[in-house]
């Protein structure tokens, strides 16, 4: 039995397993974790200093499932363990993964590919076509038929279905200014 679709509003809490879908001309930004206390309003957007939370921006005609979202304060530490697994079923998204504490993981499945984001903070851009761009940080990308994970460093893009790794060919850095 499927659940009815609901319109999301600012501040909507999304549980693990939630599916987010955008239609034509639709976009949505989602931030994971606790709201930042150092938010600054810049025009229509709220910018979080330090970029401590994970966030994604889903583009039009896209569908994203929040497979795993777990955040735990580590005992005796100032850091937080974060477990994130996202599945992009259709479309395109970009996002930010924070510097991960020990015991944390951040994975994005896009099409038949899986990217594990490591050595954050990471800025990434993925499409179900198998294209991944890394602006900052590093990703380990696997896809059917790949014998080993392909390392994609900041400033590189990988077309997973062809295995072609190269410098980013499209200027995307301005897109990340629109993340919460």
C-alpha positions as a Python dict, from the first residue, in 0.01 Angstrom:
ca = {
    (1, 'X'): (0, 0, 0),
    (2, 'X'): (150, 331, -101),
    (3, 'X'): (120, 646, 104),
    (4, 'X'): (-44, 955, -46),
    (5, 'X'): (189, 1232, -164),
    (6, 'X'): (209, 1544, 52),
    (7, 'X'): (342, 1888, -29),
    (8, 'X'): (653, 1969, 174),
    (9, 'X'): (679, 2298, 355),
    (10, 'X'): (979, 2468, 515),
    (11, 'X'): (1056, 2285, 837),
    (12, 'X'): (892, 1957, 733),
    (13, 'X'): (1061, 1666, 912),
    (14, 'X'): (1129, 1375, 679),
    (15, 'X'): (1167, 1026, 826),
    (16, 'X'): (1404, 756, 713),
    (17, 'X'): (1248, 592, 406),
    (18, 'X'): (1079, 913, 287),
    (19, 'X'): (1065, 970, -88),
    (20, 'X'): (1100, 1322, -227),
    (21, 'X'): (984, 1391, -579),
    (22, 'X'): (996, 1708, -786),
    (23, 'X'): (789, 1780, -1094),
    (24, 'X'): (853, 2006, -1391),
    (25, 'X'): (1018, 2331, -1272),
    (26, 'X'): (1030, 2189, -918),
    (27, 'X'): (1331, 2203, -687),
    (28, 'X'): (1380, 2125, -321),
    (29, 'X'): (1661, 2165, -69),
    (30, 'X'): (1688, 1925, 223),
    (31, 'X'): (1921, 1962, 521),
    (32, 'X'): (2006, 1664, 744),
    (33, 'X'): (2087, 1702, 1110),
    (34, 'X'): (2017, 1971, 1363),
    (35, 'X'): (1952, 2325, 1240),
    (36, 'X'): (2261, 2540, 1257),
    (37, 'X'): (2271, 2815, 1515),
    (38, 'X'): (2486, 3031, 1289),
    (39, 'X'): (2245, 3086, 1001),
    (40, 'X'): (2269, 3404, 798),
    (41, 'X'): (1998, 3519, 560),
    (42, 'X'): (2134, 3615, 218),
    (43, 'X'): (1853, 3721, -8),
    (44, 'X'): (1601, 3437, -35),
    (45, 'X'): (1846, 3179, 97),
    (46, 'X'): (1969, 3094, 443),
    (47, 'X'): (2341, 3018, 445),
    (48, 'X'): (2487, 2813, 728),
    (49, 'X'): (2833, 2917, 838),
    (50, 'X'): (3078, 2632, 861),
    (51, 'X'): (2859, 2401, 654),
    (52, 'X'): (2841, 2147, 935),
    (53, 'X'): (2524, 1976, 815),
    (54, 'X'): (2468, 1754, 515),
    (55, 'X'): (2235, 1899, 251),
    (56, 'X'): (2104, 1815, -95),
    (57, 'X'): (1930, 2007, -371),
    (58, 'X'): (1704, 1799, -590),
    (59, 'X'): (1644, 1934, -940),
    (60, 'X'): (1325, 1916, -1146),
    (61, 'X'): (1175, 1579, -1244),
    (62, 'X'): (1383, 1395, -985),
    (63, 'X'): (1311, 1138, -716),
    (64, 'X'): (1520, 1075, -404),
    (65, 'X'): (1466, 821, -126),
    (66, 'X'): (1619, 879, 218),
    (67, 'X'): (1725, 518, 282),
    (68, 'X'): (1924, 581, 600),
    (69, 'X'): (1946, 889, 822),
    (70, 'X'): (2103, 834, 1163),
    (71, 'X'): (2279, 1098, 1371),
    (72, 'X'): (2432, 1017, 1712),
    (73, 'X'): (2636, 1227, 1951),
    (74, 'X'): (2961, 1041, 2022),
    (75, 'X'): (3022, 978, 2392),
    (76, 'X'): (3282, 1214, 2538),
    (77, 'X'): (3335, 1389, 2205),
    (78, 'X'): (3233, 1714, 2042),
    (79, 'X'): (3158, 1532, 1716),
    (80, 'X'): (2852, 1351, 1584),
    (81, 'X'): (2838, 1019, 1402),
    (82, 'X'): (2632, 1045, 1083),
    (83, 'X'): (2497, 758, 874),
    (84, 'X'): (2345, 873, 543),
    (85, 'X'): (2237, 659, 249),
    (86, 'X'): (2047, 830, -33),
    (87, 'X'): (1902, 676, -350),
    (88, 'X'): (1846, 899, -652),
    (89, 'X'): (1600, 705, -871),
    (90, 'X'): (1543, 965, -1139),
    (91, 'X'): (1691, 1300, -1228),
    (92, 'X'): (1975, 1505, -1086),
    (93, 'X'): (2089, 1642, -753),
    (94, 'X'): (2386, 1801, -587),
    (95, 'X'): (2480, 1811, -225),
    (96, 'X'): (2718, 1867, 60),
    (97, 'X'): (2854, 1603, 296),
    (98, 'X'): (3024, 1735, 610),
    (99, 'X'): (3359, 1623, 740),
    (100, 'X'): (3266, 1286, 882),
    (101, 'X'): (3347, 1174, 1234),
    (102, 'X'): (3481, 826, 1304),
    (103, 'X'): (3214, 563, 1247),
    (104, 'X'): (3025, 780, 998),
    (105, 'X'): (2930, 700, 640),
    (106, 'X'): (2769, 893, 356),
    (107, 'X'): (2659, 704, 44),
    (108, 'X'): (2467, 813, -262),
    (109, 'X'): (2322, 563, -508),
    (110, 'X'): (2255, 717, -848),
    (111, 'X'): (2127, 489, -1120),
    (112, 'X'): (2333, 170, -1095),
    (113, 'X'): (2628, 351, -932),
    (114, 'X'): (2718, 404, -567),
    (115, 'X'): (2941, 683, -437),
    (116, 'X'): (3087, 671, -87),
    (117, 'X'): (3189, 1024, 12),
    (118, 'X'): (3509, 1033, 217),
    (119, 'X'): (3761, 1293, 339),
    (120, 'X'): (3495, 1563, 357),
    (121, 'X'): (3368, 1814, 359),
    (122, 'X'): (3253, 1708, 11),
    (123, 'X'): (3054, 1888, -255),
    (124, 'X'): (2905, 1655, -515),
    (125, 'X'): (2677, 1659, -820),
    (126, 'X'): (2520, 1334, -946),
    (127, 'X'): (2281, 1225, -1217),
    (128, 'X'): (2112, 888, -1273),
    (129, 'X'): (2293, 878, -1607),
    (130, 'X'): (2604, 778, -1408),
    (131, 'X'): (2779, 1116, -1409),
    (132, 'X'): (2935, 1236, -1083),
    (133, 'X'): (3124, 1559, -1026),
    (134, 'X'): (3320, 1624, -706),
    (135, 'X'): (3391, 1992, -625),
    (136, 'X'): (3557, 1922, -292),
    (137, 'X'): (3650, 1614, -94),
    (138, 'X'): (3668, 1269, -247),
    (139, 'X'): (3433, 988, -353),
    (140, 'X'): (3485, 617, -406),
    (141, 'X'): (3252, 516, -690),
    (142, 'X'): (3144, 164, -787),
    (143, 'X'): (2915, 46, -1066),
    (144, 'X'): (2827, -291, -1222),
    (145, 'X'): (3132, -435, -1389),
    (146, 'X'): (3384, -214, -1206),
    (147, 'X'): (3651, -437, -1049),
    (148, 'X'): (3750, -178, -786),
    (149, 'X'): (3612, 154, -663),
    (150, 'X'): (3720, 452, -875),
    (151, 'X'): (3858, 742, -671),
    (152, 'X'): (3712, 1076, -781),
    (153, 'X'): (3892, 1377, -628),
    (154, 'X'): (3775, 1735, -595),
    (155, 'X'): (3775, 1903, -937),
    (156, 'X'): (3712, 1574, -1121),
    (157, 'X'): (3414, 1412, -1288),
    (158, 'X'): (3350, 1047, -1372),
    (159, 'X'): (3120, 906, -1636),
    (160, 'X'): (3077, 570, -1466),
    (161, 'X'): (2932, 380, -1760),
    (162, 'X'): (3238, 455, -1972),
    (163, 'X'): (3492, 475, -1688),
    (164, 'X'): (3616, 813, -1819),
    (165, 'X'): (3764, 1025, -1540),
    (166, 'X'): (3858, 1385, -1621),
    (167, 'X'): (3869, 1740, -1489),
    (168, 'X'): (3525, 1894, -1445),
    (169, 'X'): (3419, 2031, -1782),
    (170, 'X'): (3123, 2242, -1666),
    (171, 'X'): (3147, 2523, -1414),
    (172, 'X'): (2930, 2400, -1128),
    (173, 'X'): (3082, 2569, -823),
    (174, 'X'): (2815, 2843, -823),
    (175, 'X'): (2541, 2581, -780),
    (176, 'X'): (2659, 2498, -430),
    (177, 'X'): (2582, 2850, -305),
    (178, 'X'): (2213, 2753, -315),
    (179, 'X'): (2244, 2476, -57),
    (180, 'X'): (2099, 2552, 284),
}
